[in-house]
């Protein structure tokens, strides 16, 4: 956050400079792990698969979430090619069509 203040020098009046600075934010240590933004201004971060169990329990708890797999730098597209994903219509009430009922 201090870098943002230094970059802007306290001037929030220049909207383009403010937006460019915010888009460049990359946080290494958040409660959900590292977070940054892609060129479409969506968050990119780690996804954690967890298992609830008794081993590793702390702080007097009997059950504890244990991370069993981490997927690094997951974007809104995950494993899909961006162009292919964006070529589909926007997800709505009518798309994809309901075919199982």
HELIX and SHEET records of a PDB file:
HELIX    1   1 UNK A    2  UNK A    8  1                                   7    
HELIX    2   2 UNK A   15  UNK A   23  1                                   9    
HELIX    3   3 UNK A   82  UNK A   87  1                                   6    
SHEET    1   A 4 UNK A  26  UNK A  27  0                                        
SHEET    2   A 4 UNK A  35  UNK A  37 -1                                        
SHEET    3   A 4 UNK A  43  UNK A  53 -1                                        
SHEET    4   A 4 UNK A  64  UNK A  74 -1                                        
END                                                                             
